[in-house]
Each structure stands twice: as C-alpha cells, then as structure tokens.
Amino acid sequence: MIAIISAGIAPGLALLSYFYLKDQYDAEPIYMVLRSFIFGALLVFPIMFIQYILEVEAVFSSEILFTFVAVGFLEEFFKWFILFFTIYQHVHFDEHYDGIVYGVSLSLGFATLENILYLFANGVEYALGRAILPVSSHALFGVLMGYYLGKGKFSNVDHRKKWVLLSCIIPIFLHSIYDSILISHMNWRYFILPFMLFLWWFALHKAKKARVKIAETKLP
C-alpha cells in the first residue's frame, strides 16, 4: 500500500515543485497552492460518478464522442470552473504566472488521486507509464489553462473574455485529442509521442512567456 501511494504521489509532487519553483519573483503561499491541489483531488469522485453513469446508461453511442464529452470536456470544464471561481478573483492571483501555478496545482490534485486509485486497481507496475502520460498531460493542460486565465486577468477589458474562454476551450480540445489517440489507434504509441512532445513544448513555451511578462513589469 505504501509503495502504491508513494508511486501515485511522486510524479505529481515532482511536477508541481518544478512549476512552483519557476515562480521566481513572488512565490504563491503554500496554503493557497495546497488548497487548489485539494480542490482538484475532490473533483475526482463526482466526475468518476458522472462518467460511470454516462457509460452504464450508454448515453453516447460512439466511443470517440464519449471521450470528447465525458472525459475531455467534463474533466477540464470542472477544473476550469473551480479555478475560475476560487482563484481568479483572489488577491494572491496578482501576476500572470500565478495562473499557471494554480492551474498546475489543481490539475495535479485531480491527476494524483486518479493515479493512486488506478494503481490500487491495476498494480504498481503501471506507475511509470502513468507518470509519463496521464499525470504529466494533466499538468500541461493545467499550465495552458492557467496561462490563458492569467492572460485574461491582466489584459484590457476588450480582450479579457476571449482569453478566459480560451483558458477553458484549449485544455478541453487538447485533452480530447489525447484520449482519442489512446483509444482510436492500435499503434497509439507512434501518435502519442509526437503529441506529448508538442504538448510539452507548447506548455513550456507559454510558461516562459508568462515569466518574461513578469520580468518586464519588474524592470525599473
């Protein structure tokens, strides 16, 4: 049990530490980051319940449609909903990069508990694969969600709605593509590798842009 819990927590903790420590100017309070992490973990149970009902009742005739709606849309929309209504207006969300810290924290809270439950059900031998794919992809979706949410908060009013909308749409779209690759292709490994490389590049590029934006505001 200890091995499973450790293997389930370790990748999420490592990724969260990486993105948290990249906040070089005004690190977010640990209790706020932890709160976001817990909110993300608590989302697992209602989302799993809804997904179970949708699957049992055969609401979607197509597996692809189920993936887009019950997985990509459902998971990313509720993560975005919690992030928007608990963090967006908070006084500690005062820099562009802060959105990334909270987005990653909330997403990794979800991914970590989901990972632990999966390893309990299927065995610790899946830990490495889970760390490389589901856990890291959730973190990267959180980076993009937080990046665009931060861009919305610190943009002028005319563009704010556009960025906030993109903070929801882009993670949903990318998450849906990710899951579609896994279920649609017998040789999914050949497709998931370039997708994950793109996702890492895209997310890290946006994280760097957010840090540069902060650095520019700190210049005398």
C-alpha positions as CSV (number, residue, x, y, z in Angstrom):
1,M,0.0,0.0,0.0
2,I,2.8,2.4,0.9
3,A,4.5,1.7,-2.4
4,I,1.4,2.4,-4.4
5,I,0.6,5.6,-2.6
6,S,4.3,6.8,-3.0
7,A,4.3,5.9,-6.7
8,G,1.0,7.6,-7.1
9,I,2.0,10.9,-5.4
10,A,5.6,11.2,-6.6
11,P,5.1,12.3,-10.2
12,G,2.5,14.9,-9.3
13,L,4.6,16.3,-6.4
14,A,7.7,16.5,-8.7
15,L,5.8,18.3,-11.5
16,L,4.2,20.7,-9.0
17,S,7.5,21.5,-7.4
18,Y,9.0,22.2,-10.8
19,F,6.4,24.7,-11.9
20,Y,6.1,26.3,-8.4
21,L,9.9,26.9,-8.1
22,K,9.8,28.6,-11.5
23,D,7.8,31.4,-9.9
24,Q,11.0,33.5,-9.3
25,Y,9.6,36.8,-8.1
26,D,6.7,36.4,-5.7
27,A,6.0,32.7,-4.9
28,E,2.4,31.9,-4.0
29,P,1.5,31.0,-0.5
30,I,1.9,27.2,0.1
31,Y,-1.6,27.0,1.7
32,M,-3.1,28.5,-1.4
33,V,-1.3,26.0,-3.7
34,L,-2.3,23.2,-1.3
35,R,-5.9,24.3,-1.3
36,S,-6.0,24.2,-5.1
37,F,-4.4,20.8,-5.0
38,I,-7.1,19.5,-2.6
39,F,-9.9,21.1,-4.7
40,G,-8.6,19.2,-7.7
41,A,-8.4,15.9,-5.8
42,L,-12.0,16.3,-4.6
43,L,-13.2,16.7,-8.2
44,V,-12.2,13.1,-8.9
45,F,-15.2,11.5,-7.1
46,P,-18.1,13.4,-8.7
47,I,-16.5,13.3,-12.1
48,M,-15.9,9.5,-11.8
49,F,-19.6,9.1,-10.7
50,I,-20.9,11.1,-13.7
51,Q,-18.7,9.2,-16.1
52,Y,-19.8,5.9,-14.7
53,I,-23.5,6.8,-15.1
54,L,-22.9,8.0,-18.7
55,E,-21.1,4.8,-19.5
56,V,-23.7,2.5,-17.9
57,E,-26.6,4.3,-19.4
58,A,-24.9,4.2,-22.8
59,V,-25.7,7.9,-23.4
60,F,-23.1,8.1,-26.2
61,S,-23.2,5.5,-29.0
62,S,-19.7,6.5,-30.1
63,E,-16.6,5.9,-28.0
64,I,-15.0,9.0,-29.6
65,L,-18.0,11.1,-28.6
66,F,-17.9,9.7,-25.1
67,T,-14.2,10.6,-24.9
68,F,-14.7,14.2,-26.0
69,V,-17.7,14.8,-23.8
70,A,-17.4,12.6,-20.7
71,V,-13.7,12.8,-20.4
72,G,-12.1,15.8,-22.2
73,F,-15.0,18.2,-21.7
74,L,-16.2,17.1,-18.3
75,E,-12.8,16.9,-16.6
76,E,-11.3,20.1,-18.0
77,F,-14.5,22.2,-17.7
78,F,-14.9,21.4,-14.0
79,K,-11.2,22.1,-13.3
80,W,-11.6,25.4,-15.1
81,F,-14.8,26.1,-13.2
82,I,-13.1,25.6,-9.8
83,L,-10.1,27.6,-10.9
84,F,-12.1,30.5,-12.2
85,F,-14.5,30.8,-9.2
86,T,-12.0,30.1,-6.4
87,I,-8.7,31.6,-7.7
88,Y,-9.3,34.1,-10.5
89,Q,-10.6,36.9,-8.3
90,H,-8.3,36.1,-5.3
91,V,-5.9,38.7,-4.1
92,H,-2.9,36.4,-4.4
93,F,-3.5,36.0,-8.1
94,D,-1.6,39.1,-8.8
95,E,0.9,38.1,-11.6
96,H,0.5,36.4,-14.9
97,Y,2.5,33.3,-13.9
98,D,0.3,32.7,-10.8
99,G,-2.4,31.3,-13.0
100,I,0.0,28.6,-14.1
101,V,0.9,27.7,-10.5
102,Y,-2.7,27.3,-9.5
103,G,-3.7,25.6,-12.8
104,V,-1.0,23.0,-12.4
105,S,-1.8,22.6,-8.7
106,L,-5.5,21.9,-9.3
107,S,-4.8,19.7,-12.2
108,L,-2.2,17.6,-10.4
109,G,-4.5,17.3,-7.4
110,F,-7.0,15.6,-9.8
111,A,-4.3,13.6,-11.6
112,T,-2.7,12.4,-8.3
113,L,-5.8,11.0,-6.7
114,E,-6.9,9.5,-10.0
115,N,-3.4,7.9,-10.3
116,I,-3.5,6.4,-6.8
117,L,-6.9,4.9,-7.5
118,Y,-5.7,3.5,-10.8
119,L,-2.6,1.9,-9.2
120,F,-4.6,0.4,-6.4
121,A,-6.9,-1.2,-9.0
122,N,-4.3,-2.3,-11.6
123,G,-1.0,-2.6,-9.8
124,V,2.2,-0.5,-9.1
125,E,3.8,-1.8,-12.3
126,Y,1.8,0.8,-14.3
127,A,3.3,3.7,-12.2
128,L,6.0,4.7,-14.8
129,G,3.6,4.8,-17.7
130,R,1.0,6.7,-15.7
131,A,3.6,9.3,-14.7
132,I,4.8,9.8,-18.2
133,L,1.3,10.1,-19.8
134,P,-1.8,10.8,-17.7
135,V,-0.1,12.7,-14.8
136,S,2.2,14.9,-17.0
137,S,-0.6,15.6,-19.5
138,H,-2.9,16.8,-16.7
139,A,-0.1,19.1,-15.5
140,L,0.4,20.5,-19.0
141,F,-3.3,21.1,-19.5
142,G,-3.2,23.0,-16.2
143,V,-0.3,25.1,-17.4
144,L,-2.3,26.2,-20.5
145,M,-5.5,26.7,-18.5
146,G,-3.6,28.9,-16.0
147,Y,-1.6,30.7,-18.7
148,Y,-4.7,31.9,-20.6
149,L,-6.6,32.6,-17.4
150,G,-3.7,34.8,-16.3
151,K,-3.6,36.5,-19.7
152,G,-7.3,37.2,-19.4
153,K,-7.0,38.7,-15.9
154,F,-4.1,41.0,-16.8
155,S,-5.3,42.1,-20.3
156,N,-7.5,45.0,-21.1
157,V,-11.3,44.6,-20.8
158,D,-11.8,44.3,-24.6
159,H,-9.8,41.1,-24.8
160,R,-10.5,39.6,-21.4
161,K,-13.4,37.4,-22.4
162,K,-11.5,35.9,-25.3
163,W,-8.6,34.8,-23.1
164,V,-10.8,33.4,-20.4
165,L,-12.8,31.5,-22.9
166,L,-9.6,30.1,-24.4
167,S,-8.4,29.0,-20.9
168,C,-11.4,26.6,-21.0
169,I,-11.5,25.6,-24.6
170,I,-7.8,24.8,-25.3
171,P,-7.4,22.3,-22.4
172,I,-10.7,20.6,-23.4
173,F,-9.6,20.3,-27.0
174,L,-6.1,19.0,-26.2
175,H,-7.4,16.6,-23.6
176,S,-9.9,15.2,-26.0
177,I,-7.3,14.7,-28.7
178,Y,-5.0,13.0,-26.1
179,D,-7.7,10.5,-25.1
180,S,-8.8,9.9,-28.7
181,I,-5.3,8.9,-29.7
182,L,-5.2,6.4,-26.9
183,I,-8.5,4.7,-27.9
184,S,-8.5,5.1,-31.7
185,H,-5.2,3.7,-32.9
186,M,-3.8,0.2,-32.5
187,N,-0.3,1.8,-32.8
188,W,-1.2,4.6,-30.5
189,R,2.4,4.9,-29.2
190,Y,3.5,6.3,-32.6
191,F,0.9,9.1,-32.3
192,I,1.1,9.8,-28.6
193,L,4.9,10.5,-28.7
194,P,4.7,13.5,-31.1
195,F,1.6,14.7,-29.4
196,M,3.2,14.7,-26.0
197,L,6.4,16.4,-27.3
198,F,4.2,19.1,-28.8
199,L,2.2,19.4,-25.6
200,W,5.4,19.8,-23.5
201,W,6.8,22.4,-26.0
202,F,3.6,24.4,-26.1
203,A,3.1,24.4,-22.3
204,L,6.7,25.3,-21.5
205,H,6.7,28.0,-24.2
206,K,3.6,29.6,-22.6
207,A,5.1,29.3,-19.1
208,K,8.3,31.0,-20.3
209,K,6.2,33.8,-21.9
210,A,4.4,34.3,-18.6
211,R,7.7,34.6,-16.7
212,V,9.1,37.1,-19.2
213,K,5.9,39.1,-18.8
214,I,6.6,39.3,-15.1
215,A,10.2,40.2,-15.6
216,E,9.2,43.1,-17.9
217,T,7.0,44.6,-15.2
218,K,9.8,44.3,-12.6
219,L,12.2,46.4,-14.7
220,P,12.9,49.8,-13.3
